[in-house]
Amino acid sequence: MDCEKFVEEQITDIRQTVADAKAINALSGGVDSSLTTVLGHRALGDQLKTVFIDNALMREGEPQRVVKTFADIDIPVELVDAQDEFLSALAGLTDPEEKRQAVTDTFYSKVFSQLVTESGAKFLLHGTILTDIEETVAGIKRQHNILAQLGIDTEKAYGYSVLEPLKTLRKDDVREVAKSLNLPAEISERIPFPGPALATRIVGEVTRQRLNTVRKATAIVEEELADSRAFQYMAVLLNDRATGIRNNKREFGQIIVVRCIESIDARTATATELPWDKLNLICQRIITEIEDVNRCLYDLTPKPPATIEYI
């Protein structure tokens, strides 16, 4: 694709649409929202306010790391603590779609709507990509950032209009544009991470304790597979428990699933053929470094029939 032409067209479109109004966007740190943030600031400058909402569902140290990364490229990001709001909304929920809906409702109707009101913004910049739209419209998986495509009038429902500068791109195209703008590799090459974050990697109820477990497993998996060159890798906490033995005593421990996949645009995927030594190392670290986990499994399922994420 012609990256330079795409960037010029999106900057022009954003400027013309927003005009003299104010805009706002929520940055997650992934390549989609990061590229949207950069395009928005190039188009609008101080007219765009960027926030990072700490929803308690992120990886270890994620909020602070993202804020610093963007400060280094002269884009200010406001860190907003909304942990209690999201955890309260998720309490007691186990159904995948109900959990995704709870994250969506909390983000748009509660936390973000208040930020929009305070900022006076009339436009929201979204990092929606083509795959998000296709999967939601097809009923495969509801993506949290899909609104207008489901018939939601955002101006009437939330008080602002939504701009989606990446909606014609797939993930590989997004990375190509990000590289063309010389964004740091930690942004342009970052593995995909879902909007509802670690809530999509907990089967069953999301609690602080269960988040801590999957967060520790995520850190191990990402550290060990950073040089795998795979499209995406993750740790998932199942809702079942399994019997085991620790310190010569029977225990009923938790189960972590490791998933590592090859893909180009996330529409299809296959499991990565990881070396046995690497799988064994990941397993040993997870069952010894994380309290109450005594099983570690490797997921070989392709997409389809599985989706990449579990929830």
C-alpha positions in Angstrom: 0.0 0.0 0.0 1.0 3.6 -0.4 1.6 4.6 3.2 2.4 8.2 2.5 -0.8 8.7 0.6 -2.8 7.0 3.3 -1.3 9.2 6.1 -1.9 12.4 4.1 -5.5 11.4 3.4 -6.3 10.5 7.0 -4.7 13.7 8.4 -6.7 15.8 5.9 -9.9 14.0 6.7 -9.5 14.3 10.4 -8.7 18.0 10.2 -11.7 18.8 7.9 -14.1 16.7 10.0 -13.1 18.0 13.4 -12.5 21.6 12.2 -12.3 23.9 15.3 -13.8 21.4 17.7 -12.0 19.3 20.3 -11.4 15.6 20.0 -10.4 12.8 22.4 -9.0 9.3 22.1 -8.2 6.5 24.5 -4.8 4.9 24.0 -4.2 1.3 24.9 -0.6 1.0 23.8 -1.4 -1.5 21.0 -0.3 -0.7 17.4 -3.9 0.2 16.3 -4.6 2.8 19.0 -1.0 4.0 18.9 -1.2 4.7 15.2 -4.5 6.4 15.6 -3.1 8.6 18.4 -0.1 9.7 16.2 -2.3 10.4 13.2 -4.7 12.4 15.4 -2.0 14.5 17.0 -0.4 15.2 13.6 -3.8 16.4 12.4 -5.1 18.2 15.4 -2.2 19.0 17.8 -3.5 20.3 21.1 -7.1 20.0 19.9 -6.8 16.2 20.6 -6.7 15.0 24.2 -5.3 11.4 24.7 -6.0 9.4 27.8 -4.9 6.0 29.0 -7.7 4.4 31.1 -6.3 2.0 33.7 -9.1 -0.6 33.9 -7.2 -3.0 36.1 -7.1 -5.5 33.2 -3.7 -4.5 31.7 -0.3 -6.2 31.8 2.1 -5.5 34.6 3.3 -1.9 34.5 1.5 -1.3 31.3 -0.2 2.1 32.1 3.1 3.7 33.2 5.1 2.2 30.3 2.7 3.5 27.6 2.5 7.0 29.1 6.4 7.2 29.1 6.7 5.8 25.6 4.5 8.5 24.2 6.1 11.2 26.3 9.3 10.3 24.6 7.8 11.1 21.2 6.3 14.4 22.6 2.7 13.2 22.8 1.1 13.9 26.3 -1.1 11.1 27.7 -3.3 11.5 30.8 -3.5 8.4 33.0 -7.0 7.8 34.4 -7.5 5.3 37.2 -10.8 3.5 36.7 -9.9 0.1 38.2 -12.8 0.0 40.6 -15.4 0.9 38.0 -14.4 -2.0 35.7 -14.0 -4.6 38.3 -17.4 -3.8 39.8 -19.0 -4.1 36.4 -17.4 -7.5 35.8 -18.1 -8.9 39.2 -20.2 -12.1 39.0 -20.2 -12.3 35.2 -19.0 -15.5 33.5 -20.7 -15.4 30.1 -18.1 -14.2 27.4 -20.5 -11.8 25.7 -21.8 -10.4 29.0 -18.2 -9.7 30.1 -17.4 -8.0 26.8 -20.6 -5.9 27.0 -19.7 -4.9 30.6 -16.3 -3.6 29.5 -17.9 -1.8 26.6 -20.7 -0.2 28.7 -18.3 0.8 31.5 -15.9 2.4 29.1 -18.4 4.3 27.0 -21.3 5.0 29.2 -19.5 5.7 32.5 -15.8 6.3 32.5 -15.2 7.7 29.0 -18.5 9.7 28.8 -17.4 11.6 31.9 -14.0 12.4 30.3 -15.7 13.6 27.2 -18.0 15.9 29.1 -15.1 17.3 31.1 -13.0 17.9 28.0 -15.8 19.3 25.8 -14.8 16.9 23.0 -17.2 16.5 20.1 -15.3 13.7 18.3 -13.7 10.4 19.4 -10.8 8.9 17.4 -11.0 5.1 17.4 -8.4 2.5 16.4 -11.0 0.2 14.8 -9.5 -2.0 12.0 -11.3 -3.9 9.3 -11.0 -7.3 11.0 -12.8 -5.9 14.1 -15.7 -4.8 12.0 -15.9 -8.1 10.1 -15.9 -10.3 13.1 -18.5 -8.3 15.0 -20.9 -7.9 12.1 -20.6 -11.6 11.3 -21.4 -12.5 14.9 -18.1 -14.3 15.5 -17.0 -12.1 18.4 -18.2 -8.7 19.6 -15.3 -6.3 19.5 -15.6 -3.6 22.2 -14.8 -0.8 19.8 -17.6 -1.5 17.2 -20.5 0.9 17.6 -21.8 2.6 14.4 -21.6 -0.7 12.5 -24.1 -2.2 15.0 -26.5 0.7 14.5 -25.4 2.7 17.6 -25.8 6.4 17.1 -22.9 7.6 19.2 -23.8 11.2 19.0 -27.2 10.5 20.5 -26.0 7.8 22.9 -22.8 9.3 24.1 -22.7 12.9 22.9 -19.9 12.6 20.3 -19.2 11.4 16.8 -16.7 8.6 16.1 -13.8 8.8 13.6 -12.1 5.6 12.5 -9.0 6.4 10.4 -7.9 2.7 10.3 -11.2 1.0 9.4 -10.0 0.0 5.9 -6.8 -1.6 7.1 -5.9 -5.0 8.5 -3.2 -5.6 11.1 -0.3 -6.1 8.6 -1.2 -2.8 6.9 -1.4 -1.0 10.2 2.1 -2.1 11.1 3.4 -1.0 7.6 2.0 2.5 8.1 3.4 2.7 11.7 6.8 1.8 10.4 6.6 4.4 7.6 6.0 7.0 10.3 9.2 5.8 12.2 7.2 4.8 15.3 9.4 2.9 17.8 9.6 -0.9 17.2 8.0 -1.5 20.6 4.8 0.1 19.0 5.0 -1.0 15.4 6.0 -4.6 16.1 4.0 -5.1 19.3 2.0 -8.3 19.3 -1.8 -7.8 19.3 -3.5 -7.2 22.6 -7.4 -7.1 22.9 -9.3 -4.1 24.0 -10.9 -5.8 27.0 -7.4 -6.9 27.8 -6.8 -9.7 30.3 -10.6 -10.1 30.8 -10.5 -12.0 27.5 -7.9 -14.4 28.9 -9.8 -15.4 32.0 -12.5 -18.1 31.5 -15.1 -17.4 34.1 -15.4 -14.5 36.6 -12.8 -11.7 36.5 -11.5 -10.9 40.0 -8.3 -9.1 41.3 -6.9 -12.5 42.4 -7.5 -14.2 39.1 -6.1 -11.1 37.2 -2.9 -11.3 39.3 -2.6 -15.0 38.3 -3.0 -14.5 34.6 -0.9 -11.3 34.7 2.1 -13.3 36.1 1.6 -16.0 33.5 1.4 -13.4 30.8 4.7 -11.9 31.9 6.4 -15.3 31.7 5.0 -16.2 28.3 5.8 -12.9 26.8 9.4 -12.9 28.2 10.0 -16.5 27.0 8.5 -16.0 23.5 9.7 -12.5 22.7 12.2 -13.9 20.2 9.8 -16.4 18.6 8.7 -14.0 15.8 5.2 -15.4 16.2 2.1 -13.2 15.4 0.7 -13.5 18.9 1.3 -15.3 22.2 -0.5 -15.3 25.5 -1.5 -17.1 28.7 -5.1 -18.0 29.5 -6.6 -18.9 32.9 -9.2 -21.6 32.8 -12.2 -21.8 35.1 -11.6 -25.5 36.0 -9.2 -26.8 38.6 -7.1 -30.0 38.6 -5.7 -32.2 41.3 -2.0 -32.2 41.9 0.8 -32.8 44.4 2.9 -30.1 46.0 5.2 -30.5 49.0 3.9 -34.1 49.3 0.4 -32.8 49.8 -2.7 -33.0 47.5 -3.8 -29.7 46.0 -6.6 -28.6 43.7 -4.8 -26.1 41.5 -5.5 -23.7 38.7 -4.8 -24.4 35.0 -3.0 -22.1 32.6 -3.1 -22.5 28.8 -0.3 -21.1 26.6 -1.3 -20.1 23.1 1.2 -19.0 20.4 0.0 -18.6 16.8 1.1 -17.7 13.3 -1.1 -15.3 11.3 -0.9 -12.4 8.9 -4.2 -10.5 9.6 -5.8 -12.5 12.4 -8.6 -13.9 10.2 -7.0 -17.3 10.2 -4.2 -18.7 12.4 -2.2 -21.9 13.2 -0.3 -22.9 16.3 3.4 -22.2 16.3 5.6 -25.3 16.4 7.7 -24.3 19.4 10.7 -26.3 20.5 10.1 -28.8 23.3 12.8 -27.3 25.5 11.0 -23.9 25.3 7.6 -25.3 26.0 9.1 -27.2 29.0 10.8 -24.1 30.3 7.6 -22.1 30.1 5.6 -24.9 31.9 8.2 -25.2 34.7 8.3 -21.4 35.3 4.5 -21.2 35.4 3.9 -24.1 37.8 6.8 -23.0 40.1 6.6 -19.2 40.0 2.8 -18.8 40.2 1.0 -19.8 43.4 -1.9 -22.2 43.1 -1.2 -23.2 39.5 -0.3 -26.9 38.9 -1.2 -27.4 35.3 0.2 -25.8 32.1 -1.2 -26.8 28.7 -0.3 -25.8 25.1 -3.1 -25.0 22.7 -2.7 -26.5 19.2 -6.1 -25.4 17.9 -6.1 -23.3 14.6 -8.5 -20.5 13.7 -11.1 -21.5 12.7 -12.6 -23.4 14.5 -11.1 -21.6 17.5 -10.8 -17.8 17.8 -7.4 -16.4 18.8 -8.6 -15.2 22.2 -10.6 -17.4 24.6 -13.3 -14.9 25.5 
